[in-house]
Amino acid sequence: MSWQISDEVLGGSPSSVTISGSEYAYRALAASYGQLGRIDEARAAVAEMLRIDPDLTLEKVKGEDLRVNPNFDPDFIERQIDGLRKAGLPE
């Protein structure tokens, strides 16, 4: 299975997205924006992630993904981590 995201999927700007305060929703946005090179939006999503969970790190995200579902596609996890790294989430 392939994991890709495009500008068309994300729409115009973060202000056009309503999120319920879930760190996981911001995680998806930050990783997607990071992969698209939309660093300002990615960093804004990371700021919200860290507001919700100040101790969040790339290591913690990767561990949670594997713990929650050990069958996650490793390629998906690595792309998510890469996007979050580009977005500025601490190691």
N, C-alpha and C positions, 0 to 999 in steps of 0.2 A: 504494500500500500504506500502511496506517495503522500507526503504532507507538503502542501504548497499554499501560499496565501498571496493575494494580490491586492493592489490598491483598490480595485473595484469592489472587493469583498469588504474591505475596511471602511469604505466610504470616504467622505471628505476630511473629517477631523475628529479628534477625541471628543470635542464638545458635542458632536452629533451622536455619541454613544452614551446611553444611560446604563449605569452599572449599579447593582444592588449592594455595593460595599464588599463584595467577595474578592479576596486576594487572588483566587483562581481565575476570575474573569480578568483582572488586571494583569495577571501572569500571561494569559493568552495574548492580550493586547501588546504588552511589552515585548514578548518574544516575536510576535508578528511584525510590529513596527521596527524592531531591531533588525530583523532579516531584510526588511525592505529599505533599510537605510534612513528611515524616518526617525532620526535619533532624538529630536526634541520631543516628539510624541512618546517615544519609547521611554525616555527618562521621566516624563511626567507619569506614565503608568507605573514605573518602578518606584517613584516617590509615593504613590498611593499604596503600593504593595508594602513598602516599608513603614508607612503610617499604620497600616493594619497589623503588620507583623515586623517590628523593628529588628528582630534577630534573623530575618530571612537571608539566606545566602544561596549561591549556586549549588553548593554541596548539599544543603538541606533540601532544595527543590529536587535534585537528582535522586536523593535517597527516598524522598516521599513518593516520587513517581514509581520507583521500583518496588517500594513497600506496598503501595496501594494496588498496583497491578504489575506483578513480575513478568507478565506477558507483553507489556508495552513494547512496541517496535523500538529497538535500540537506536535506529536512525532518527526516529521522531524525537526521542529524548535528547540526542545529541544536537539536533537542530534547534530544539527549544532552548537548551542550555546555551548554545552559540548565540541565539537571538537575545537571550537575557544578558549574556556577557556584553554584547554590543550595546545593550540598553543601559549598562552600568550597574547591574546587580553585583554586589560584592561576592568574591570567591568564597 
